[in-house]
Amino acid sequence: MGIYTKTGDKGTTGNLLGQRVAKDSTFIELQGNIDELNAHVGYLNCLLYDCNKVSRVKKQRLTDDLIEIENALFNMGVEISMDFTKNKLLPTHSTFLESEIDWMTNQMPPQTKFILYSGTKEGTYAQVTRAVVRRAERFFVRYLKEVNVTEYPDSYQYINRLSDFFFTFSRYINFLQDKPETAMKEWKLD
């Protein structure tokens, strides 16, 4: 399989159904957002790998979660490239994220205030990843509206739940490294 095909030299690309699609379409923008998100997840996993302040067992579980997410995002890309004619993500994929969110949340003190997106480099990068998820989610909705989808696919529920996962992941990885959360200061305006 070659790296370059030259078939996109005129501003189009192919999907898995063999159709040519303009590279500036909402369809391709959604694909690009999912691809970018997957790269951020991979980089977060790299940061986690180098983190020495987290126990080996917990780090392995978090690493396994990130690899699971990367695989889900690749499959989501396939689902999108097939114009949602084949489902690759199921409700159980979102349920998995929910169980991991609950597992992390149950080990931390409850969040009582809005917090700043800071802390350790892993925790902060998890927030960057969360923000990229939210952008991908916005493009997902835009695309589904554009093609008049009335019933959102399970992959949309997954991307919606994924932002919650990365918010919790950020808090959890900061917690494991004894990095206190920084509460947002609410400014009083006259």
Contacts in CASP RR format, 6 or more apart in sequence:
PFRMAT RR
TARGET T0000
AUTHOR 0000-0000-0000
METHOD contacts of the structure
MODEL  1
MGIYTKTGDKGTTGNLLGQRVAKDSTFIELQGNIDELNAHVGYLNCLLYD
CNKVSRVKKQRLTDDLIEIENALFNMGVEISMDFTKNKLLPTHSTFLESE
IDWMTNQMPPQTKFILYSGTKEGTYAQVTRAVVRRAERFFVRYLKEVNVT
EYPDSYQYINRLSDFFFTFSRYINFLQDKPETAMKEWKLD
7 13 0 8 1.000
7 14 0 8 1.000
8 23 0 8 1.000
11 22 0 8 1.000
11 23 0 8 1.000
11 24 0 8 1.000
12 20 0 8 1.000
12 21 0 8 1.000
12 22 0 8 1.000
12 23 0 8 1.000
13 20 0 8 1.000
13 21 0 8 1.000
13 23 0 8 1.000
13 28 0 8 1.000
14 20 0 8 1.000
14 21 0 8 1.000
15 21 0 8 1.000
15 27 0 8 1.000
15 81 0 8 1.000
15 82 0 8 1.000
15 83 0 8 1.000
16 78 0 8 1.000
16 81 0 8 1.000
16 82 0 8 1.000
17 81 0 8 1.000
17 82 0 8 1.000
17 83 0 8 1.000
17 85 0 8 1.000
19 83 0 8 1.000
21 27 0 8 1.000
21 28 0 8 1.000
22 28 0 8 1.000
26 139 0 8 1.000
26 142 0 8 1.000
26 143 0 8 1.000
26 146 0 8 1.000
27 80 0 8 1.000
27 83 0 8 1.000
27 143 0 8 1.000
29 139 0 8 1.000
29 143 0 8 1.000
30 80 0 8 1.000
30 136 0 8 1.000
30 139 0 8 1.000
30 140 0 8 1.000
30 142 0 8 1.000
30 143 0 8 1.000
31 77 0 8 1.000
31 80 0 8 1.000
31 81 0 8 1.000
33 132 0 8 1.000
33 135 0 8 1.000
33 136 0 8 1.000
33 139 0 8 1.000
33 140 0 8 1.000
34 73 0 8 1.000
34 76 0 8 1.000
34 77 0 8 1.000
34 80 0 8 1.000
34 136 0 8 1.000
35 77 0 8 1.000
36 132 0 8 1.000
36 136 0 8 1.000
37 73 0 8 1.000
37 129 0 8 1.000
37 132 0 8 1.000
37 133 0 8 1.000
37 136 0 8 1.000
38 70 0 8 1.000
38 73 0 8 1.000
38 74 0 8 1.000
40 125 0 8 1.000
40 128 0 8 1.000
40 129 0 8 1.000
40 132 0 8 1.000
41 66 0 8 1.000
41 69 0 8 1.000
41 70 0 8 1.000
41 73 0 8 1.000
41 129 0 8 1.000
42 66 0 8 1.000
42 70 0 8 1.000
43 125 0 8 1.000
44 66 0 8 1.000
44 122 0 8 1.000
44 125 0 8 1.000
44 126 0 8 1.000
44 129 0 8 1.000
45 63 0 8 1.000
45 66 0 8 1.000
45 67 0 8 1.000
45 70 0 8 1.000
47 121 0 8 1.000
47 122 0 8 1.000
47 125 0 8 1.000
48 54 0 8 1.000
48 59 0 8 1.000
48 62 0 8 1.000
48 63 0 8 1.000
48 66 0 8 1.000
48 122 0 8 1.000
48 173 0 8 1.000
49 59 0 8 1.000
49 63 0 8 1.000
51 59 0 8 1.000
51 120 0 8 1.000
51 122 0 8 1.000
51 173 0 8 1.000
51 177 0 8 1.000
53 120 0 8 1.000
53 176 0 8 1.000
53 177 0 8 1.000
53 178 0 8 1.000
54 62 0 8 1.000
54 173 0 8 1.000
54 176 0 8 1.000
54 177 0 8 1.000
55 176 0 8 1.000
58 176 0 8 1.000
62 169 0 8 1.000
62 172 0 8 1.000
62 173 0 8 1.000
65 100 0 8 1.000
65 165 0 8 1.000
65 169 0 8 1.000
68 96 0 8 1.000
69 97 0 8 1.000
69 162 0 8 1.000
69 165 0 8 1.000
72 89 0 8 1.000
72 93 0 8 1.000
72 158 0 8 1.000
75 88 0 8 1.000
75 89 0 8 1.000
76 88 0 8 1.000
76 89 0 8 1.000
76 155 0 8 1.000
76 158 0 8 1.000
76 159 0 8 1.000
77 88 0 8 1.000
78 86 0 8 1.000
78 88 0 8 1.000
79 86 0 8 1.000
79 87 0 8 1.000
79 88 0 8 1.000
79 89 0 8 1.000
79 153 0 8 1.000
79 155 0 8 1.000
80 155 0 8 1.000
84 149 0 8 1.000
84 153 0 8 1.000
84 155 0 8 1.000
87 153 0 8 1.000
87 154 0 8 1.000
87 155 0 8 1.000
88 155 0 8 1.000
89 153 0 8 1.000
89 154 0 8 1.000
89 155 0 8 1.000
89 158 0 8 1.000
90 154 0 8 1.000
91 154 0 8 1.000
91 157 0 8 1.000
93 154 0 8 1.000
93 158 0 8 1.000
94 154 0 8 1.000
94 157 0 8 1.000
94 158 0 8 1.000
94 161 0 8 1.000
97 158 0 8 1.000
97 161 0 8 1.000
97 162 0 8 1.000
97 164 0 8 1.000
97 165 0 8 1.000
98 161 0 8 1.000
100 165 0 8 1.000
101 161 0 8 1.000
101 164 0 8 1.000
101 165 0 8 1.000
101 168 0 8 1.000
104 168 0 8 1.000
104 169 0 8 1.000
104 171 0 8 1.000
104 172 0 8 1.000
105 168 0 8 1.000
105 172 0 8 1.000
107 172 0 8 1.000
107 175 0 8 1.000
108 171 0 8 1.000
108 172 0 8 1.000
108 175 0 8 1.000
109 175 0 8 1.000
111 171 0 8 1.000
111 181 0 8 1.000
113 183 0 8 1.000
113 184 0 8 1.000
114 183 0 8 1.000
114 184 0 8 1.000
115 171 0 8 1.000
115 181 0 8 1.000
115 182 0 8 1.000
115 183 0 8 1.000
115 184 0 8 1.000
116 181 0 8 1.000
116 182 0 8 1.000
116 183 0 8 1.000
116 184 0 8 1.000
117 124 0 8 1.000
117 127 0 8 1.000
117 128 0 8 1.000
117 170 0 8 1.000
118 124 0 8 1.000
118 182 0 8 1.000
119 174 0 8 1.000
119 179 0 8 1.000
119 181 0 8 1.000
119 182 0 8 1.000
120 173 0 8 1.000
120 174 0 8 1.000
120 177 0 8 1.000
120 179 0 8 1.000
122 173 0 8 1.000
122 177 0 8 1.000
123 169 0 8 1.000
123 170 0 8 1.000
123 173 0 8 1.000
123 174 0 8 1.000
123 179 0 8 1.000
124 170 0 8 1.000
126 166 0 8 1.000
126 167 0 8 1.000
126 169 0 8 1.000
126 170 0 8 1.000
126 173 0 8 1.000
127 166 0 8 1.000
127 167 0 8 1.000
127 170 0 8 1.000
129 166 0 8 1.000
130 163 0 8 1.000
130 166 0 8 1.000
130 167 0 8 1.000
130 170 0 8 1.000
133 159 0 8 1.000
133 162 0 8 1.000
133 163 0 8 1.000
133 166 0 8 1.000
134 163 0 8 1.000
136 159 0 8 1.000
137 156 0 8 1.000
137 159 0 8 1.000
137 160 0 8 1.000
137 163 0 8 1.000
140 156 0 8 1.000
140 159 0 8 1.000
141 156 0 8 1.000
144 152 0 8 1.000
144 156 0 8 1.000
171 181 0 8 1.000
174 180 0 8 1.000
174 181 0 8 1.000
END
